[in-house]
Amino acid sequence: MDKLKQLESFVSVVARGSLTAAARAEGVAPAIMGRRLDALEERLGVRLLVRTTRRIALTHEGSAFLEDCQRLLTDLTNAEASVSAGGVKASGHLRITAPAGFGRRHVAPLVAKFREQHADVTISLNLSDRVVDLAGEGFDCAVRVGDLPDSSLVSVRMADNRRLCVATPAYLKRHGVPAHPNELVRFDCLTLSSDASQTRGWAFRVPREDQPRAADSLLADAGLQRKARGRPQAEALQDAAVAQSDSHEVIYLKPGGPMDCSDGQVLHDWCLAGYGIAWRSTWEVEAEIAAGRLQAVLENFAAPPNGIYAVFPQRKHLPLRVRLWIDFLKHHYSQAEMWRGG
């Protein structure tokens, strides 16, 4: 109790600018406030304030200590308020990171809604396509899409994420509809450039006997594609088969096309403009498919879904604001309307 009083007195004196004003606000003599500050400085072994008869000034150590004291007293006040109000109340600062494209569409709008429900929480949202070091950079939670590498982080799966080949109905009317992944070499495919993160190519689940046929088709067309599009033969070939079952396996193809880009939003815009077929996540194109602006093709060959995850550092006790944020995401991401733009 004495320690808490010392901290409260220190913050009060700084906020009011003098011992006299702080003492008056508490209803005690200025000498009592002075003794509390003396005891605090003696216990810490540093000078926090430079006091004269005319004014007080914070030392370098006092300025740093003041911020910690203010945060501690605020958290204590919020904790007491939540108990006295008969409910749970989150507070403090929440730092979130997410991929740029996904974050703009499906994280940023939810940040604003979360704040409406938890007014005592402040939030910083970082949108970046690089893999952020959560613990090293001080983030509380990341939203990540796709397969997760093994790590010490804890992940909670929020929703499934599928990838589909899509094009505009007008493009498909002009060029036809591919019936098998091995036919993609005959179409204008809008792909991520080689310096982007999608290194393995487009994933498809095909019957096991179809896999050699797909490779043969790509080999047969590699010369034509290289001549027409100026792309190396290796980029037109099957990359690898990484998952298999008794009757099907997942293969990765790298179709070529007249245009590629390192930015997924640009590919999305090109696809909507009718320039070719793109391989995009359902979170990005489901609203356009529902509205008829895009049409999915090769759906029977779509690879099994990966996930959309909330990821956070390993902690024994997560702050309430982080737990509530994860629950909030899971609630919204479980609703189909979320992905249809509803």
Steps between C-alpha positions, in 0.01 A plus 500: 500500500785742580661422164174564316449830683851606406433429133166680507660801671782510246257500205274756668786743574622483139149542359419801721842661485562543874493328836250753630247442221530121529462515878197725471333257256549213745419700811835452674786730600772571238757356743330159473530504123865596535571211736337255261719619213811485719417143600437400135831644381687341791345161428585519129842654554451767230391862486162529326429871545702817532305705754542870572277750676375622163454185292567130453661327202534138402842343474575261212430203728186668632362551150542133410360385835198729464377318189518164678318638804223650290447174313501297821248728672277503191499120484416486871213745454363302207524173693308648792240651268440167326437326832278773638301510176434129531656408168824441312663805349805498274750784490853579387668508160456223240757460219382295201663409169349345186580451129440821305225390263314280746546756775346783301191295418443277800694632800487880490116518496486265801751710695256791488210278609705351783581849625128583510455216749819562701550874527786470751716304255728688261616315188791518257452307173806418289438378144799327344557201273826411675494246783518720809694386806220532756704467816799693371292791370253513787180388325219337695335314212538433128239392247661265248367326192633168370715222634692595812866411553592315815580746775458574867196715424149395596241496220121484499330405174229755421368385164583298191662665203466347154663610177312494172572576137275787396435713193229730373207341314593712197855364492377141525244563225777621268763237585305203633510327839790273601383151590823386664800677660724376216306728264605819679802537271257592223356794698623839617589435864558794732772394741710636780849592387794290611601741776164458676431247774296251294802297395349156452233595249130420472377199698253245363366171628497253215449123461835327530489372142448857376827631639727363223247620240517852644880498488503363143261772386712772653814355343333489159392859522814638665663590168187678376462687829867600509481630144174688551566645842874513543492294823751222585387143449540410868227746598250315282562163661351324795700598808434224753246263647488550876192319624346177394231248591384170356323664204606866488804715551572872517720633221644844443500655155665820382299621204625798306331804360553834330502694830616431854530718808636484852178650643191282541258793484630590154440142383149523644434823310640358175280195539191715554593697190488179295869451425519133596469229765630559852546264795365688797384436857129475567523786752598723209259386227195347667305826490572541126402137434173548687432818301578332167799721420735201519448132425688214663652235273665165574312480832508118488879523517524757781761408760392439861464823695767644721415728789458853624664520842540726798858460620648627824814445710499218752375645827369343816239770546382699199382855574123530496509737201683236292262221599198715419650601164559136402146404602368799305685394185387140530137607536506716189713266288262213567220684320461437125377856450843624600657365182211585268532867589186498716 
